[in-house]
Amino acid sequence: QVLLVESGGGLVQAGGSLRLSCAASVSINSINAMGWYRQAPGKQRELVATITRGGIINYADSVKGRFTISRDNAKNTMFLQMNSLKPEDTAVYYCNAQRAWDLFWGQGTQVTVSS
């Protein structure tokens, strides 16, 4: 079992920045890949960014150049630095972790960007 706890969400004006954190209950060296997803009201959950244990990173086109995903193995934590935020980035942001055949999700953190 992997417990994931997100933090760092909040209310920010358009153009502002937020840094999300996802703390894992296990060593993230044991996790194949971690990622950030988001779900806006009335919409399906969508990929934001992923990072593998080997450091391969993937971003959704909508966030490329604005968001940066990273992980700190010593702290068992993954981050999402979000810059130049737009109102359309408003959503609940979830982190997930894939270990072997299992997929785990955090409880989510709300990000609201005002225009």
PLY file of the C-alpha trace (Angstrom):
ply
format ascii 1.0
element vertex 115
property float x
property float y
property float z
element edge 114
property int vertex1
property int vertex2
end_header
0.00 0.00 0.00
1.24 3.50 -0.87
-0.33 6.49 0.81
-0.04 9.79 -1.03
-0.76 13.17 0.52
-0.97 16.29 -1.64
-0.52 19.82 -0.36
0.13 23.30 -1.68
-3.12 24.09 -3.42
-4.96 27.35 -2.97
-6.35 30.47 -4.59
-4.09 32.51 -6.84
-4.55 35.24 -9.42
-3.92 34.60 -13.09
-0.21 34.83 -13.83
0.71 33.67 -10.36
2.50 30.55 -9.16
1.89 27.62 -6.85
3.98 24.64 -5.85
2.21 21.37 -5.16
3.76 18.59 -3.12
2.92 14.89 -2.98
4.41 13.03 -0.03
4.58 9.25 -0.27
4.46 6.82 2.63
7.15 4.62 1.06
10.48 5.16 -0.60
9.74 6.59 -4.02
12.70 4.61 -5.32
10.32 1.65 -5.17
7.77 3.46 -7.36
7.98 2.98 -11.12
6.32 6.24 -12.06
4.53 9.11 -10.42
2.28 11.73 -11.90
-0.01 14.68 -11.50
-3.55 14.68 -12.86
-6.33 17.22 -12.56
-10.09 17.26 -12.75
-12.13 20.37 -13.35
-15.86 20.49 -12.55
-17.87 18.62 -15.16
-14.77 17.31 -16.90
-12.84 14.07 -16.93
-9.60 13.67 -15.03
-6.68 14.51 -17.29
-2.95 14.03 -17.27
-0.81 16.99 -16.27
2.68 15.52 -15.99
4.46 12.28 -15.19
7.95 11.32 -14.10
9.47 7.86 -14.05
11.96 6.43 -11.62
14.56 6.88 -14.32
13.70 10.55 -14.69
11.75 10.46 -17.94
9.25 13.31 -17.91
6.08 13.89 -19.89
3.82 16.96 -19.92
0.40 17.68 -21.28
0.62 20.19 -24.12
-1.51 22.63 -22.16
1.09 23.00 -19.41
4.38 22.69 -21.30
6.67 25.61 -20.56
4.66 26.62 -17.50
4.71 23.61 -15.16
7.69 21.62 -13.92
7.49 18.20 -12.32
10.26 16.95 -10.07
10.91 14.45 -7.31
13.11 14.44 -4.21
14.02 10.85 -3.46
15.49 11.73 -0.07
12.18 13.25 1.03
9.97 10.71 -0.78
8.15 13.65 -2.30
7.11 14.72 -5.78
6.52 18.34 -6.72
4.69 20.32 -9.36
5.86 23.89 -9.83
3.12 25.80 -11.62
3.93 29.19 -13.11
1.95 31.59 -15.29
-1.27 30.09 -14.04
-4.44 30.57 -16.05
-8.10 30.37 -15.00
-8.40 27.19 -17.05
-5.87 25.54 -14.73
-8.53 25.60 -12.00
-9.14 22.02 -10.89
-8.56 19.47 -8.18
-5.03 18.18 -8.62
-4.25 14.56 -7.77
-0.98 12.74 -7.56
-0.64 9.08 -8.36
1.98 6.41 -8.08
2.46 3.19 -9.99
4.30 0.39 -8.25
4.40 -2.99 -9.93
0.81 -3.63 -11.07
-0.79 -1.32 -8.53
-1.90 2.29 -8.94
-2.42 4.58 -5.96
-4.05 8.02 -5.74
-3.93 10.87 -3.28
-7.00 12.69 -2.00
-6.46 15.76 -4.17
-5.77 19.43 -3.56
-7.83 22.30 -4.96
-6.20 24.89 -7.19
-8.29 27.93 -8.09
-7.00 30.60 -10.46
-8.95 33.83 -10.56
-9.01 36.09 -13.61
0 1
1 2
2 3
3 4
4 5
5 6
6 7
7 8
8 9
9 10
10 11
11 12
12 13
13 14
14 15
15 16
16 17
17 18
18 19
19 20
20 21
21 22
22 23
23 24
24 25
25 26
26 27
27 28
28 29
29 30
30 31
31 32
32 33
33 34
34 35
35 36
36 37
37 38
38 39
39 40
40 41
41 42
42 43
43 44
44 45
45 46
46 47
47 48
48 49
49 50
50 51
51 52
52 53
53 54
54 55
55 56
56 57
57 58
58 59
59 60
60 61
61 62
62 63
63 64
64 65
65 66
66 67
67 68
68 69
69 70
70 71
71 72
72 73
73 74
74 75
75 76
76 77
77 78
78 79
79 80
80 81
81 82
82 83
83 84
84 85
85 86
86 87
87 88
88 89
89 90
90 91
91 92
92 93
93 94
94 95
95 96
96 97
97 98
98 99
99 100
100 101
101 102
102 103
103 104
104 105
105 106
106 107
107 108
108 109
109 110
110 111
111 112
112 113
113 114
